[in-house]
Amino acid sequence: MKRKTEKRVAIALMTALIFVFVPIIRQDTKAKAANGSQVIAASESVGDTTADWLVMVERLDQAIRNGTGQNVSFLTGNHFEIPTDILGRLAGKNATLALHTSNGVTFSISGRDIYAADAPVVVDVSFESVIPDEVKRQIPGQNILKEFSMEQKDAYPCCLNVHLGLGEEYAGKHAVLYSCDESAGLLRQEGIFRINELGHAMFGLERGDEYMVAVYRGYTVAEGDTLSHVAVRNGVSLQALMAVNPQIKDVDQIQIGQLVNLPN
């Protein structure tokens, strides 16, 4: 496995100078993952990134011993395989392995989000558009910023966080992650993240799939709000509001602090 990884990261090193890396979200920032858990990742300079497997393992062991939430950055390209022995070392520990690909996307695994270490995490990610146009048209406004898909569609033995650089011009708006149900020809909303001031968003993935990210204006539910009030206040119809919020099943059941997407 190490030889295969070393060959692939050697190719990645050749293009490293033109990669756009995404700093991991600050440690005090929380993101609601697709599985509903709270995902926290620590920030670290991309200048500390290595493409050497042995150096990465040494740094990861040191981060695990430190137990301070340190981020260990590894340059992978668009393929990586994290074996069970690495997952076993990291499981339950206060450290994070950050896996830098291309196209402004970083994946990360936190020791606190590893459920089991009996299977490796294998990812072959592509940033080509693979979701059919007729499926994309289910998204009002067609405001799609990112698409990525995994060749392997298996469930992961951990929460695999994905960090996306969307652009500072979208700061404060909502990034919404969708997956594609190929058999039904439908999109599933997986999570919502308020884009930070640097233009970054983060989601937790439970499995490999075909994903895309759309951006909407956003609103945070306050005390006394109803969806009807939110619609009127923002100059949209209740029907249009519900269309971009499929996660809300009951118009009378919203909570203070809940993120609501607004039609663009």
N, C-alpha and C positions, 0 to 999 in steps of 0.2 A: 504493500500500500504506500509505503514511504517513497519508493522509487517512482511510482506513478504520480504521486503528488509533486515530487521534485521536478519531474519533467514538465508538468503543467505550469508550475509556478515559474519555471525558467522562461517559458513563453510569455507569461504575464509580465515578467520583469522588463521585457523588451519594450512593452508599451506603457510602462508605469508612469512615464513622464507626462503622458497625455490623459491619464485617468483623472477623473474628478471624484475625490473622496468625500464622504459625508461624515463629519464628526458625530460621534454618538451623543444622543440627547443627554443633557446634564443630569447628574445623579439625583437631583431633587425634583426632576420632572417625571411625572407618571403618565403612562399611556395605557388605555384600555385595550387589551389584546383581543383577538378573535375569540378566545375561549372565555373571556370575561374576567380574567385575572389582571392584577396590576403589574405591569412590566416596568422595571427600573434598570437603566443602563448608565454606566459612568462615562464621562467624557475623557478623551485622550488625544493628544496630538498625533496626526497622521505621520509626522516625521519619525515616530517611533515604530512605524510599521516594518516588518521583516517578511521576506519571502523564503527564508531558510527554515525548514521544518524543525531542525534540531534547536535552533535559536528560539523559535516559538515555544517549543516544549519546555525549554529551560526557563523562559520568562513566565510561562504559565505556572510552572511549579513554584517559582518565587512569589508570584501574585497570590497563589493559594496559601502559601506559608504566611504572607503578610496579612491576608484576611481583611484588607481595607477597601474592597470593591474595585480594585485596579482593573483597567482594561488592557488586554494584550491583543495587539493588532497584527493580523496575518494577511499578507497579500496572496489571494488565491486565484485570480482570474474568475472565469464564469463556471468553473467546476471545483467542487471541494468535497472531500470525504473525511469526516471526523470519526475516527474509530472508537470502539467501545472502551479501550483502555484510557483514552483521553477523557471521554465522558465520565468514566468511573472516577478518575482523579478529581474532576471538576464538580461532580454531583454534590449538592448541599453546601458548597463552599461559596464564600463571598468574593467571587472573581468572575470576570466576563471575558470570553474569547470573541473578538471582533474579526469578521471575515470580509475583507475588502474585495469587491468585484470591480466591474467597470460601469459606465453609464450612470454614475451618481448614486449607486446603491451599495449599501453595506448590510450584511447579516451579522447577528450576534447571538451568542448562547451564554446565558447567565447560569452559574452553578445552582442557583436557587430555583431555576425553572426546569431542571432535568428530572423527569419522572422515572426514568429507567435507563440503564446503561447496557442493555442486552442486545442492542442493534445500533449500527453506525448511523450517522446523519449523512446522507448522500444527496448532493444537490448539483444538478446541471441546469443552469438558469439561462434563458434566452430573453432578449429584450425586443424581439421582433413581434409584430402584431399578429396574433393568431386567433383572437376572438372575432367571430363573424360580424360584419357590419350590421346585419339585421338584429343581432343580439345587443350590440352597442346602442342601437336606437332606443332601447328601453330606458336609457339614461337621459332625463330631460336636459336639454341644453348642449349635449355632446361636449361637455367640458372635461375631456379626458386628458390627463397630463402624463401618465406613466402606464406602461404595460409590461408585464414580465410573466414568464411561465416556466414551470419546472418539468423536466422530462419524467422524473419519478413522481408518482402521485400517491406515495405511501404516507401514512401518518408518521409523525416524528416522535422520538422518545423524549422530547423536550419542547418547550416553547421556543421556536426560532423567530427571533425578532428581525424585522426588516426596517431599515432606516433609509429614507428617501429624501433627496435634495430636490425640492420643487420650485424654489426661487423665492427670494425675499419679497417680491411683489405680491405673494399670496399670504404673507404673514397675517395671522388673525382669522383667516378663513378656515373652513373645514375641509380636510382631506378625507375622502370616503373610499374605503377599500371594498372592492367587489370581487367575487370569484365567479367563474362561469360553470354552470351545470350543463355540460355538453349534451347529455341525454335528453334533458328537458328543454334545452335552448333558452335557459333563463339565467339571470344574474342574481347572486345572493349577496346582500350587504353583510360584510364581515366585521366592520368596525369604523369608528369615526375618531379623528384626531384633530385637535385645534393646532394648526401650523404655527410653529414658534417664530420668533423674530428673525431667525436666520433662514427661514424658509424650509425647515426640515419637519418631517412627520415620521412617526414610528407606529408599527403594528406588530402584533404577535401572530405567528402562523402555526397552525397545528398540523398541517399537511402540505405536500406539494400540490400545486394546482395552476390554473390559468387565472391570473389576477390583472386588475387594472385599477387605477386610482383616478377619481374625479374630484373636482374642487367646487365647493359651493360657498356662498355667503353663510354665515352661521349666527345662531342665537342661543344664549344660555337661559334656560327656564328660571324665572324668579318667582318669589312667593306671590300667590294669587293668580298666576298665569293659567290660561287655558289655551289650547291650540287655536281656537277661534280668535282669542285676543291677540295671539302671536301673529296670526295671518293678517288681521286688520291693521295691527301696528306696523307691519312691514309691507303693506300694500299688495298682498297676494291673496288668492282665493284659498279656502280650506282644502279644496280638492288638489290644487297645485302643491300645497304644502305637504299633504299626505303622500303625494306621488314621489317626492324626494326623501321621504322618511318611512320606508317600508318596515323599519324596525319598531315603529309605533303601531301596535295592533288595536289599541283602544284610545280614541281621541280624548277620553275623560281620565286617562291614566298617564299623566306625565309628572315628573318629579323635579323639585328644585335642584338646579345644577345640571340637569340633563342637557345634552347638546342636541339642538334641533337644526337641521339643514334648511336653508332658505333657497327657493328657486332663483337662478341667476337671471 
